[in-house]
Amino acid sequence: MQDLIGHNFGGYELKELVGTGGMASIYKGFDEKLDRWVAIKVMAAQVSTGAEEIMLARFRLEAQAIAKLRHPNILTIYGYGEEQGWAYIIMEYVAGGSLQDRLKTKNYTWQQALEIVIPVAEALAWAHKHGIVHRDIKPANILMSYDDWPLLADFGLAKMEQPNTPGLTMPGQVLGTMAYAAPEQIEEGKIDARVDIYSLGVVLYELLTKKLPFLGETAFDFLMARLTDPPIPLLKVKPDLPPFLASIMDKALAQSPTNRYQSMDEFLQILVQARDTAPDAPYRGRKTTSPLTVEALQQTTVRLKLLINNQEIFTTANPEQATLLIGREYKTDKPEIDLAPYDGAKAGVSRQHSRLLRIRQEWFIEDLGSKNGTFVNSVRVAPHQMKKIVNGDVIRCSQIELMFEVE
């Protein structure tokens, strides 16, 4: 692919090549207006063959898929464009690298492994609820914003379960990296959300053992092993692991989709139970008395009140609401928390100003690069940084002050 360093796309100059893939390259660029680095994924937009047309369609689909999903553990997209014969996606830049990079040098305890996999499972459960199957879960597509804050990336092979979505595969083509692909991806069987369960299971297995669950003398042997042989037993590779992890692995890596966990929510609940309630195994982070369940989340109610007159303008107790966009309605885009009726435009509130995020049972606010800033108790939140908020905190979006209440 042509070296594009120095080229400008969407107002961003490409400064450094940071990664290449099958159909695109990723560059590092600098946003001078907001004083931040961004990642810019670029591929050729000029097509002359059917295969190139499919690749470009997938690239556009990736942008649509990420833009549709607002979740604290899914990489944020800032924009998409096509110019100068190139298509590009402008995304959040993650300096911490990928999980694949860290696996080369770091050994994870089983508790640390679960702390990485659980947020990814939460992100996938959210994607599945929105009709999107990722289909390419692997350590290279899990970026590490912090040691315990993974971000799911690269939706280039995503399947959007909508009636008008065109098929973007060709006969005999297998999607996903083979080391993590489910058997039905290899056999070209029915693809649904359970392929993500299988692939995430392989990632967890590798985190626990530093090995993959199948062996082979050749690439073909390795590929076919998952169609004919069961995975190498977890405890055979690492006997000191708790036995309950072996049973979780056996079900997540079942050859037949009908024998796996049937939804990412089901898999997630088992992982959370393993982390929070396992006997004789201290939990590295916050210990809860019971697993996080939908029933527990239903008891959480968030309210926002205008500080100037104590008027309540927003209330939610939706257990599936992991992120709430604050801003102003514009054309067909309407944020969950719309400040337009409260003189938001006059007060300088951006259309996509900030967002509230629930991560397990805690709440955070992130400024989305707003023009006039987001503040918590009069302290400005740096753009695209997470700030924890608690009951009674005052959030200011430009000139509008809101009291945050959660119960």
PASEKE-686128 format. One record per residue: residue in three letters; y, x, z of N, C-alpha, C in turn. Coordinates in steps of 0.02 Angstrom, whole numbers, padded with zeros to 5 digits, always signed. Example, Ala and Ser with C-alpha at 12.3 -4.5 7.8 and 13.67 -1.06 7.14 Angstrom:
// PASEKE-686128
ala-00284+00660+00390-00225+00615+00390-00165+00660+00390
ser-00112+00642+00354-00053+00684+00357+00002+00645+00394
This chain:
// PASEKE-686128
met-00060+00043+00000+00000+00000+00000+00062+00044+00000
gln+00114+00022-00034+00176+00060-00040+00208+00072+00028
asp+00235+00133+00036+00271+00150+00098+00338+00113+00097
leu+00348+00071+00148+00408+00029+00149+00459+00050+00202
ile+00449+00108+00233+00496+00131+00284+00566+00137+00252
gly+00615+00108+00285+00684+00108+00259+00702+00044+00224
his+00651+00004+00203+00665-00061+00172+00690-00110+00225
asn+00725-00161+00202+00753-00211+00247+00725-00280+00230
phe+00695-00312+00279+00669-00380+00270+00696-00425+00325
gly+00726-00480+00305+00752-00528+00354+00805-00499+00399
gly+00840-00447+00376+00892-00417+00417+00867-00362+00463
tyr+00803-00343+00457+00774-00291+00499+00754-00232+00455
glu+00775-00172+00474+00754-00112+00438+00687-00088+00465
leu+00640-00074+00420+00575-00049+00440+00582+00025+00460
lys+00566+00040+00522+00577+00107+00549+00514+00150+00552
glu+00457+00118+00565+00396+00157+00578+00335+00115+00562
leu+00285+00145+00530+00222+00112+00517+00179+00117+00580
val+00157+00060+00606+00118+00062+00669+00047+00037+00660
gly+00029+00008+00602-00039-00015+00592-00050-00041+00522
thr-00111-00037+00499-00129-00064+00434-00193-00106+00441
gly-00199-00156+00398-00258-00199+00399-00283-00210+00328
gly-00328-00259+00322-00358-00272+00257-00309-00297+00205
met-00258-00334+00226-00213-00363+00177-00139-00350+00192
ala-00123-00319+00248-00053-00311+00268-00045-00247+00309
ser+00018-00226+00314+00037-00171+00357+00088-00196+00408
ile+00088-00163+00466+00134-00183+00519+00182-00126+00533
tyr+00246-00142+00531+00299-00093+00543+00337-00111+00606
lys+00368-00061+00634+00413-00070+00691+00484-00073+00664
gly+00522-00123+00685+00591-00130+00664+00635-00143+00724
phe+00701-00133+00716+00747-00141+00772+00796-00198+00757
asp+00804-00242+00807+00851-00297+00804+00915-00275+00840
glu+00966-00255+00801+01027-00229+00832+01066-00283+00869
lys+01063-00344+00844+01102-00398+00876+01076-00413+00946
leu+01010-00412+00954+00981-00429+01019+00953-00368+01056
asp+00964-00308+01028+00945-00246+01060+00871-00247+01080
arg+00828-00257+01030+00756-00259+01044+00717-00235+00983
trp+00658-00211+00995+00612-00193+00942+00571-00254+00922
val+00553-00258+00860+00511-00312+00834+00455-00281+00793
ala+00402-00319+00783+00348-00299+00738+00355-00340+00674
ile+00349-00309+00617+00356-00343+00552+00293-00331+00512
lys+00256-00385+00500+00194-00382+00461+00210-00398+00389
val+00191-00354+00343+00213-00359+00274+00153-00356+00227
met+00153-00399+00176+00103-00394+00123+00135-00413+00056
ala+00104-00391+00002+00131-00405-00065+00128-00480-00079
ala+00182-00508-00105+00185-00580-00120+00175-00593-00194
gln+00168-00541-00234+00156-00550-00306+00081-00553-00317
val+00057-00608-00344-00015-00617-00353-00033-00622-00426
ser-00090-00593-00444-00113-00595-00513-00186-00617-00518
thr-00220-00621-00460-00290-00642-00460-00300-00697-00408
gly-00356-00731-00414-00372-00783-00365-00379-00756-00296
ala-00408-00696-00289-00417-00665-00224-00350-00650-00191
glu-00302-00624-00230-00236-00609-00203-00199-00673-00183
glu-00209-00726-00222-00179-00790-00205-00205-00816-00139
ile-00271-00809-00127-00300-00830-00064-00273-00788-00006
met-00265-00723-00016-00238-00680+00037-00167-00699+00056
leu-00126-00715+00006-00058-00736+00020-00058-00804+00056
ala-00102-00849+00035-00106-00914+00069-00127-00905+00142
arg-00173-00859+00155-00193-00845+00224-00135-00817+00264
phe-00096-00774+00233-00038-00744+00266+00012-00798+00287
arg+00025-00844+00242+00070-00900+00258+00040-00943+00314
leu-00026-00952+00310-00060-00992+00361-00055-00960+00429
glu-00058-00893+00431-00052-00857+00495+00016-00872+00526
ala+00069-00868+00486+00136-00882+00512+00140-00954+00539
gln+00112-01001+00501+00113-01071+00523+00074-01081+00587
ala+00016-01048+00592-00026-01056+00650+00007-01030+00713
ile+00036-00970+00710+00068-00941+00769+00130-00982+00788
ala+00169-01003+00737+00230-01041+00752+00213-01108+00785
lys+00155-01135+00769+00134-01199+00797+00114-01193+00870
leu+00095-01133+00891+00067-01123+00958+00116-01086+01002
arg+00143-01120+01052+00186-01087+01102+00146-01082+01166
his+00126-01022+01183+00083-01011+01241+00098-00941+01268
pro+00097-00931+01334+00115-00866+01363+00067-00810+01344
asn+00008-00826+01318-00040-00775+01299-00054-00774+01224
ile-00006-00800+01185-00009-00795+01112+00055-00761+01088
leu+00046-00711+01045+00103-00672+01020+00156-00718+00991
thr+00218-00704+01008+00274-00746+00984+00295-00725+00914
ile+00306-00775+00871+00332-00762+00804+00406-00781+00802
tyr+00447-00737+00770+00519-00749+00765+00539-00777+00697
gly+00500-00763+00645+00520-00788+00580+00471-00767+00525
tyr+00480-00799+00467+00438-00785+00408+00483-00786+00346
gly+00467-00745+00298+00506-00746+00236+00469-00713+00179
glu+00495-00724+00119+00469-00691+00058+00528-00669+00017
glu+00531-00604+00003+00586-00577-00037+00565-00510-00066
gln+00596-00490-00120+00584-00426-00153+00510-00416-00171
gly+00475-00472-00182+00404-00466-00199+00358-00455-00140
trp+00384-00465-00079+00345-00455-00018+00351-00517+00026
ala+00298-00530+00063+00299-00582+00115+00297-00546+00183
tyr+00331-00574+00232+00333-00540+00297+00336-00591+00355
ile+00308-00569+00410+00311-00608+00473+00345-00563+00525
ile+00397-00589+00557+00432-00552+00610+00405-00577+00677
met+00380-00531+00717+00345-00549+00778+00369-00507+00837
glu+00349-00530+00896+00359-00492+00957+00325-00423+00952
tyr+00360-00371+00974+00332-00304+00974+00302-00290+01043
val+00240-00268+01044+00204-00253+01107+00192-00179+01110
ala+00228-00145+01155+00223-00073+01160+00158-00049+01191
gly+00124-00094+01227+00064-00074+01265+00002-00063+01222
gly+00005-00077+01157-00052-00067+01114-00104-00122+01121
ser-00163-00110+01095-00215-00161+01094-00269-00147+01146
leu-00309-00197+01159-00367-00188+01203-00415-00138+01174
gln-00420-00135+01108-00464-00086+01076-00442-00015+01094
asp-00377-00003+01095-00351+00063+01114-00371+00080+01186
arg-00365+00032+01230-00378+00045+01301-00452+00054+01315
leu-00494+00020+01277-00566+00028+01287-00590+00099+01274
lys-00553+00136+01234-00573+00205+01219-00567+00251+01278
thr-00522+00235+01325-00509+00281+01380-00518+00250+01449
lys-00523+00184+01454-00524+00151+01519-00590+00116+01531
asn-00615+00122+01593-00673+00083+01615-00648+00025+01658
tyr-00674-00035+01644-00652-00095+01680-00704-00117+01730
thr-00682-00136+01789-00727-00171+01835-00739-00241+01807
trp-00790-00275+01833-00802-00342+01806-00746-00389+01824
gln-00713-00378+01882-00656-00420+01900-00598-00409+01852
gln-00585-00346+01834-00531-00331+01787-00547-00359+01717
ala-00610-00356+01699-00631-00384+01634-00616-00459+01631
leu-00631-00495+01685-00618-00567+01686-00543-00580+01686
glu-00504-00537+01718-00431-00547+01718-00401-00540+01649
ile-00435-00506+01604-00412-00501+01534-00438-00559+01493
val-00502-00575+01501-00533-00625+01459-00509-00696+01475
ile-00497-00711+01538-00477-00779+01558-00411-00800+01524
pro-00357-00760+01524-00297-00782+01489-00308-00790+01414
val-00351-00749+01384-00366-00757+01312-00403-00823+01301
ala-00449-00839+01347-00484-00904+01342-00435-00962+01349
glu-00386-00954+01393-00335-01007+01401-00295-01015+01336
ala-00278-00959+01304-00241-00962+01240-00283-00995+01186
leu-00348-00978+01184-00392-01008+01133-00403-01082+01146
ala-00410-01101+01209-00417-01172+01225-00356-01211+01201
trp-00297-01181+01209-00235-01213+01187-00234-01218+01110
ala-00256-01165+01076-00259-01166+01003-00308-01219+00979
his-00365-01222+01011-00416-01271+00990-00390-01343+00999
lys-00352-01355+01052-00323-01422+01062-00275-01440+01006
his-00247-01389+00974-00201-01401+00919-00235-01394+00851
gly-00302-01395+00851-00339-01395+00789-00342-01328+00753
ile-00335-01272+00790-00335-01206+00760-00392-01165+00790
val-00437-01141+00746-00491-01096+00766-00472-01026+00741
his-00474-00976+00785-00449-00910+00768-00495-00874+00719
arg-00560-00870+00733-00612-00842+00690-00613-00766+00684
asp-00571-00731+00721-00572-00658+00717-00554-00627+00785
ile-00587-00651+00837-00575-00625+00904-00609-00558+00911
lys-00570-00507+00929-00596-00440+00940-00543-00401+00979
pro-00562-00345+01009-00513-00307+01050-00451-00286+01012
ala-00457-00272+00947-00399-00251+00908-00348-00307+00901
asn-00369-00370+00909-00324-00427+00903-00301-00454+00970
ile-00314-00416+01023-00289-00433+01090-00241-00378+01110
leu-00177-00393+01111-00125-00344+01128-00111-00348+01203
met-00095-00290+01232-00086-00286+01304-00013-00275+01321
ser+00022-00330+01335+00092-00326+01354+00098-00289+01420
tyr+00053-00305+01467+00045-00269+01530-00029-00261+01543
asp-00048-00227+01596-00119-00215+01610-00158-00280+01617
asp-00127-00331+01644-00162-00395+01654-00128-00452+01617
trp-00092-00436+01562-00058-00488+01524-00076-00479+01450
pro-00134-00505+01428-00153-00499+01358-00117-00551+01315
leu-00107-00532+01252-00077-00577+01203-00123-00581+01142
leu-00143-00641+01125-00187-00651+01067-00145-00647+01004
ala-00169-00608+00955-00131-00596+00894-00176-00605+00833
asp-00146-00596+00775-00180-00595+00710-00220-00659+00695
phe-00183-00711+00677-00214-00774+00657-00225-00778+00581
gly-00232-00719+00549-00238-00718+00477-00300-00752+00450
leu-00352-00759+00491-00413-00793+00469-00421-00861+00502
ala-00367-00885+00534-00371-00948+00571-00389-01006+00525
lys-00426-01053+00553-00443-01115+00519-00404-01171+00552
met-00362-01204+00513-00324-01261+00540-00361-01324+00521
glu-00384-01359+00573-00427-01417+00561-00384-01478+00545
gln-00357-01477+00483-00317-01532+00458-00345-01553+00391
pro-00343-01618+00375-00374-01641+00313-00344-01611+00250
asn-00280-01591+00251-00247-01565+00191-00247-01489+00187
thr-00280-01455+00236-00282-01382+00234-00331-01359+00181
pro-00311-01318+00133-00357-01296+00080-00407-01247+00107
gly-00466-01244+00073-00515-01194+00091-00492-01125+00067
leu-00493-01076+00112-00468-01011+00094-00523-00958+00099
thr-00584-00977+00080-00639-00929+00077-00668-00930+00007
met-00706-00878-00009-00739-00873-00074-00814-00870-00062
pro-00854-00891-00110-00927-00889-00101-00951-00820-00082
gly-00996-00817-00032-01025-00755-00010-00981-00714+00035
gln-00923-00740+00053-00876-00703+00094-00886-00720+00168
val-00888-00670+00211-00895-00679+00283-00828-00663+00315
leu-00803-00709+00356-00739-00698+00389-00749-00671+00459
gly-00704-00627+00480-00708-00599+00547-00741-00531+00545
thr-00726-00489+00594-00757-00424+00599-00829-00432+00622
met-00875-00399+00586-00947-00411+00595-00972-00398+00666
ala-00942-00349+00700-00966-00333+00767-00956-00391+00816
tyr-00910-00437+00800-00893-00491+00846-00906-00560+00816
ala-00929-00563+00754-00938-00627+00719-00999-00665+00746
ala-00993-00731+00749-01048-00773+00769-01099-00778+00713
pro-01163-00791+00729-01215-00796+00677-01197-00844+00621
glu-01166-00900+00637-01151-00949+00584-01097-00923+00537
gln-01056-00875+00559-01008-00844+00513-01045-00800+00462
ile-01098-00769+00484-01137-00725+00439-01179-00768+00391
glu-01207-00822+00416-01250-00865+00376-01210-00916+00336
glu-01143-00914+00343-01100-00962+00309-01118-01034+00328
gly-01130-01043+00393-01144-01110+00418-01080-01145+00437
lys-01086-01200+00473-01028-01239+00494-00987-01198+00545
ile-00923-01193+00532-00879-01155+00575-00837-01202+00617
asp-00841-01195+00682-00797-01233+00727-00777-01189+00785
ala-00748-01219+00836-00720-01181+00892-00772-01139+00929
arg-00836-01154+00920-00887-01116+00956-00894-01045+00929
val-00869-01030+00870-00870-00960+00847-00824-00917+00889
asp-00768-00946+00912-00722-00909+00956-00754-00897+01024
ile-00795-00944+01048-00830-00934+01112-00877-00874+01106
tyr-00915-00872+01051-00962-00817+01040-00924-00750+01037
ser-00872-00746+00997-00835-00684+00988-00803-00661+01053
leu-00775-00708+01091-00746-00689+01156-00800-00666+01204
gly-00860-00694+01198-00917-00671+01238-00934-00599+01222
val-00932-00580+01158-00945-00510+01139-00892-00464+01168
val-00829-00486+01166-00775-00447+01195-00787-00436+01270
leu-00806-00489+01305-00820-00482+01376-00878-00435+01389
tyr-00931-00441+01349-00989-00396+01355-00967-00323+01348
glu-00924-00311+01298-00901-00242+01287-00857-00217+01344
leu-00815-00261+01371-00774-00242+01429-00818-00224+01489
leu-00873-00260+01497-00917-00250+01555-00961-00187+01548
thr-00979-00170+01485-01029-00118+01475-01006-00059+01433
lys-00950-00065+01398-00926-00016+01348-00973-00013+01288
lys-01016-00061+01280-01063-00064+01224-01061-00133+01193
leu-01089-00139+01132-01097-00203+01099-01167-00229+01111
pro-01178-00295+01107-01242-00324+01127-01297-00319+01075
phe-01285-00284+01019-01336-00276+00968-01336-00203+00944
leu-01394-00180+00921-01402-00113+00895-01433-00116+00826
gly-01426-00062+00787-01456-00058+00722-01450+00012+00693
glu-01498+00032+00652-01496+00098+00621-01443+00100+00566
thr-01434+00045+00532-01385+00041+00477-01339-00018+00490
ala-01286-00021+00450-01239-00077+00457-01275-00144+00443
phe-01321-00142+00395-01358-00204+00379-01403-00224+00437
asp-01437-00175+00469-01479-00190+00527-01437-00220+00583
phe-01379-00190+00593-01335-00214+00646-01313-00286+00633
leu-01299-00299+00569-01277-00366+00549-01331-00418+00559
met-01393-00401+00539-01447-00448+00541-01477-00457+00611
ala-01463-00410+00655-01494-00413+00722-01476-00477+00757
arg-01415-00500+00751-01394-00561+00787-01425-00624+00758
leu-01454-00619+00698-01487-00676+00668-01561-00681+00689
thr-01588-00625+00712-01660-00624+00726-01677-00605+00798
asp-01632-00567+00831-01647-00541+00898-01598-00568+00949
pro-01620-00576+01011-01572-00595+01064-01528-00535+01081
pro-01471-00546+01113-01429-00490+01134-01466-00445+01184
ile-01448-00382+01186-01475-00338+01237-01455-00365+01305
pro-01502-00378+01351-01484-00407+01415-01430-00368+01451
leu-01382-00403+01477-01325-00371+01510-01347-00325+01566
leu-01393-00348+01608-01413-00309+01667-01457-00249+01648
lys-01485-00250+01588-01522-00192+01564-01474-00136+01548
val-01416-00154+01522-01365-00103+01505-01328-00080+01567
lys-01313-00127+01612-01276-00109+01673-01304-00149+01732
pro-01356-00121+01765-01392-00158+01817-01350-00176+01879
asp-01294-00142+01890-01256-00154+01951-01208-00213+01945
leu-01206-00247+01888-01163-00305+01880-01193-00365+01917
pro-01151-00412+01941-01178-00472+01974-01221-00513+01927
pro-01278-00538+01949-01324-00575+01905-01293-00636+01872
phe-01243-00668+01905-01215-00728+01875-01180-00713+01809
leu-01156-00650+01800-01125-00632+01737-01175-00632+01680
ala-01238-00614+01696-01290-00614+01645-01302-00683+01618
ser-01303-00733+01662-01315-00802+01639-01256-00827+01597
ile-01195-00807+01615-01137-00825+01575-01142-00795+01505
met-01161-00731+01503-01168-00697+01438-01222-00730+01395
asp-01278-00746+01426-01334-00776+01388-01312-00840+01353
lys-01272-00880+01387-01252-00944+01357-01196-00933+01306
ala-01148-00889+01321-01093-00878+01274-01118-00847+01209
leu-01171-00806+01213-01197-00771+01154-01260-00803+01126
ala-01271-00865+01141-01330-00900+01113-01325-00901+01037
gln-01382-00889+01005-01382-00886+00932-01363-00952+00900
ser-01388-01006+00928-01371-01073+00902-01308-01099+00937
pro-01261-01125+00899-01200-01153+00930-01215-01209+00980
thr-01269-01246+00969-01285-01302+01015-01306-01277+01083
asn-01326-01214+01089-01347-01187+01153-01292-01149+01189
arg-01233-01143+01157-01177-01110+01190-01137-01160+01232
tyr-01085-01134+01264-01035-01179+01293-01006-01219+01235
gln-00996-01282+01246-00977-01326+01190-00902-01331+01179
ser-00863-01304+01224-00791-01301+01215-00764-01241+01251
met-00706-01218+01230-00675-01161+01264-00654-01181+01334
asp-00636-01244+01345-00620-01267+01413-00680-01259+01459
glu-00740-01275+01434-00800-01267+01475-00813-01194+01491
phe-00807-01151+01441-00816-01079+01451-00764-01053+01500
leu-00701-01074+01492-00647-01053+01536-00661-01072+01608
gln-00683-01133+01619-00696-01155+01688-00749-01112+01721
ile-00801-01094+01684-00854-01051+01711-00827-00982+01728
leu-00785-00955+01685-00756-00889+01697-00712-00889+01759
val-00672-00942+01766-00628-00947+01824-00669-00954+01888
gln-00721-00993+01886-00765-01000+01944-00796-00933+01962
ala-00817-00895+01911-00847-00829+01924-00796-00783+01957
arg-00735-00786+01934-00683-00742+01962-00664-00762+02033
asp-00657-00826+02045-00627-00849+02108-00677-00864+02164
thr-00738-00879+02147-00784-00902+02199-00847-00861+02205
ala-00852-00804+02169-00913-00764+02172-00922-00734+02241
pro-00983-00739+02270-00996-00709+02336-00997-00633+02332
asp-00984-00602+02388-00986-00529+02398-00954-00489+02341
ala-00901-00517+02312-00866-00480+02260-00792-00493+02268
pro-00755-00446+02298-00683-00456+02309-00645-00463+02244
tyr-00599-00509+02243-00558-00522+02183-00495-00479+02187
arg-00480-00445+02132-00427-00395+02130-00358-00426+02139
gly-00348-00486+02116-00282-00517+02119-00279-00572+02170
arg-00245-00627+02153-00236-00682+02200-00302-00721+02207
lys-00324-00730+02267-00386-00767+02281-00368-00840+02293
thr-00400-00885+02258-00389-00956+02268-00449-00985+02304
thr-00439-01041+02337-00493-01071+02376-00540-01111+02331
ser-00517-01129+02272-00560-01166+02226-00540-01150+02155
pro-00584-01160+02107-00567-01146+02037-00509-01189+02013
leu-00471-01161+01967-00416-01199+01936-00446-01251+01889
thr-00433-01313+01901-00460-01367+01861-00404-01411+01836
val-00420-01453+01787-00371-01501+01762-00348-01547+01818
glu-00395-01567+01862-00377-01612+01917-00324-01580+01961
ala-00330-01514+01974-00281-01479+02016-00214-01477+01982
leu-00213-01465+01916-00150-01462+01880-00115-01529+01876
gln-00154-01583+01878-00124-01649+01874-00080-01663+01935
gln-00089-01625+01989-00049-01636+02049+00018-01599+02045
thr+00027-01560+01992+00088-01521+01984+00139-01561+01943
thr+00197-01572+01972+00251-01607+01937+00312-01562+01934
val+00341-01554+01875+00401-01514+01865+00459-01561+01851
arg+00515-01548+01885+00576-01588+01874+00634-01540+01863
leu+00679-01561+01818+00742-01525+01808+00799-01573+01820
lys+00848-01551+01860+00906-01592+01876+00969-01555+01858
leu+01018-01591+01831+01084-01561+01819+01117-01547+01886
leu+01136-01484+01896+01164-01465+01960+01231-01499+01973
ile+01268-01514+01918+01335-01541+01927+01335-01611+01958
asn+01282-01651+01945+01282-01719+01972+01213-01741+01999
asn+01166-01694+02001+01098-01707+02027+01059-01758+01985
gln+01080-01767+01922+01044-01813+01877+00980-01781+01853
glu+00924-01817+01862+00860-01791+01838+00855-01804+01763
ile+00844-01750+01725+00843-01756+01652+00774-01743+01623
phe+00728-01718+01664+00661-01703+01637+00610-01705+01693
thr+00553-01735+01678+00497-01737+01724+00432-01732+01684
thr+00386-01690+01706+00320-01688+01675+00267-01673+01726
ala+00210-01705+01717+00151-01690+01757+00091-01681+01712
asn+00105-01663+01649+00052-01655+01599+00013-01592+01613
pro-00051-01596+01630-00089-01535+01647-00100-01489+01588
glu-00092-01514+01526-00103-01471+01468-00039-01436+01446
gln+00017-01451+01479+00081-01424+01457+00089-01353+01486
ala+00071-01302+01448+00075-01233+01471+00143-01202+01456
thr+00181-01232+01411+00246-01205+01394+00294-01262+01377
leu+00356-01256+01397+00407-01308+01386+00468-01274+01356
leu+00486-01293+01295+00543-01264+01261+00607-01298+01283
ile+00658-01257+01298+00724-01282+01317+00772-01266+01259
gly+00810-01315+01237+00858-01302+01183+00892-01366+01161
arg+00904-01371+01095+00938-01431+01068+00899-01456+01008
glu+00896-01522+01001+00864-01552+00943+00903-01535+00880
tyr+00865-01517+00827+00897-01501+00763+00851-01524+00707
lys+00875-01570+00667+00835-01598+00612+00769-01626+00641
thr+00713-01597+00619+00648-01623+00643+00622-01584+00703
asp+00657-01531+00724+00634-01491+00780+00664-01518+00844
lys+00621-01538+00890+00644-01565+00953+00609-01529+01011
pro+00646-01494+01053+00615-01460+01110+00593-01510+01163
glu+00547-01488+01205+00525-01533+01259+00582-01549+01307
ile+00626-01500+01317+00684-01510+01361+00747-01505+01317
asp+00772-01562+01296+00827-01566+01248+00893-01572+01286
leu+00936-01521+01280+01000-01522+01315+01058-01548+01271
ala+01042-01569+01210+01094-01595+01166+01130-01656+01196
pro+01094-01704+01227+01129-01762+01254+01175-01746+01313
tyr+01171-01685+01338+01212-01666+01396+01264-01613+01376
asp+01291-01624+01315+01342-01579+01286+01316-01508+01277
gly+01252-01503+01259+01222-01437+01251+01256-01395+01198
ala+01274-01427+01140+01307-01389+01087+01375-01363+01110
lys+01413-01405+01143+01479-01385+01167+01474-01331+01220
ala+01419-01334+01259+01409-01284+01313+01381-01219+01288
gly+01363-01216+01223+01338-01153+01195+01264-01143+01201
val+01225-01197+01210+01152-01191+01214+01124-01181+01144
ser+01080-01132+01136+01049-01119+01071+00996-01172+01057
arg+00978-01179+00993+00927-01229+00974+00860-01213+01007
gln+00841-01149+01007+00783-01126+01044+00808-01076+01095
his+00827-01101+01153+00864-01061+01202+00817-01020+01246
ser+00770-01054+01278+00724-01021+01325+00662-01065+01331
arg+00615-01042+01370+00555-01083+01381+00528-01071+01450
leu+00501-01125+01478+00464-01122+01541+00390-01113+01525
leu+00357-01069+01563+00286-01056+01551+00248-01062+01617
arg+00192-01096+01614+00147-01099+01672+00090-01051+01661
ile+00083-01004+01705+00027-00957+01703-00013-00968+01767
arg-00070-01000+01758-00110-01026+01814-00065-01072+01855
gln-00052-01058+01917-00013-01105+01957+00058-01080+01971
glu+00081-01032+01932+00149-01006+01940+00190-01020+01878
trp+00255-01024+01886+00300-01039+01831+00347-00980+01817
phe+00361-00970+01753+00405-00916+01731+00454-00945+01680
ile+00510-00910+01671+00556-00929+01618+00567-00868+01574
glu+00572-00880+01508+00583-00826+01460+00643-00845+01416
asp+00691-00801+01411+00747-00812+01365+00723-00795+01295
leu+00738-00837+01246+00714-00828+01178+00765-00796+01132
gly+00804-00751+01161+00856-00718+01121+00916-00763+01111
ser+00932-00805+01160+00987-00853+01153+01053-00817+01147
lys+01101-00851+01117+01167-00820+01105+01205-00809+01169
asn+01201-00857+01216+01242-00853+01276+01202-00842+01340
gly+01138-00829+01334+01100-00806+01391+01068-00860+01434
thr+01015-00839+01469+00981-00880+01519+00986-00843+01586
phe+01000-00880+01639+01011-00850+01704+00968-00886+01756
val+00945-00848+01805+00909-00877+01863+00947-00855+01926
asn+00974-00904+01961+01014-00890+02021+01069-00839+02005
ser+01102-00851+01948+01160-00812+01924+01142-00742+01898
val+01078-00725+01895+01057-00660+01868+01029-00670+01798
arg+01056-00634+01750+01036-00644+01681+00964-00620+01670
val+00926-00659+01631+00858-00642+01611+00861-00604+01546
ala+00832-00545+01544+00833-00505+01482+00795-00542+01427
pro+00818-00537+01365+00785-00573+01310+00711-00555+01306
his+00670-00606+01300+00597-00600+01291+00563-00563+01349
gln+00592-00572+01409+00560-00547+01470+00544-00608+01514
met+00487-00604+01550+00467-00659+01594+00499-00651+01663
lys+00527-00704+01688+00556-00705+01755+00523-00761+01795
lys+00491-00743+01850+00458-00793+01892+00510-00837+01925
ile+00496-00903+01926+00540-00950+01960+00501-00991+02009
val+00536-01012+02062+00503-01052+02114+00545-01114+02129
asn+00518-01157+02169+00551-01220+02186+00620-01207+02215
gly+00670-01241+02186+00738-01234+02210+00781-01184+02172
asp+00751-01146+02127+00791-01098+02088+00838-01135+02041
val+00895-01104+02027+00944-01132+01980+00940-01094+01914
ile+00924-01131+01862+00920-01103+01795+00984-01122+01758
arg+01016-01072+01728+01077-01086+01689+01064-01066+01616
cys+01069-01114+01572+01064-01103+01500+01135-01106+01472
ser+01163-01048+01457+01233-01043+01439+01275-01071+01496
gln+01305-01131+01486+01348-01159+01539+01315-01218+01576
ile+01255-01236+01558+01222-01293+01590+01175-01268+01645
glu+01187-01291+01706+01146-01270+01764+01096-01325+01782
leu+01034-01303+01792+00979-01349+01806+00944-01327+01870
met+00929-01374+01913+00889-01361+01973+00815-01369+01954
phe+00775-01317+01967+00703-01319+01953+00666-01342+02016
glu+00626-01394+02008+00586-01419+02064+00514-01427+02041
val+00467-01403+02080+00396-01411+02066+00361-01432+02129
glu+00314-01479+02122+00278-01503+02181+00207-01520+02161
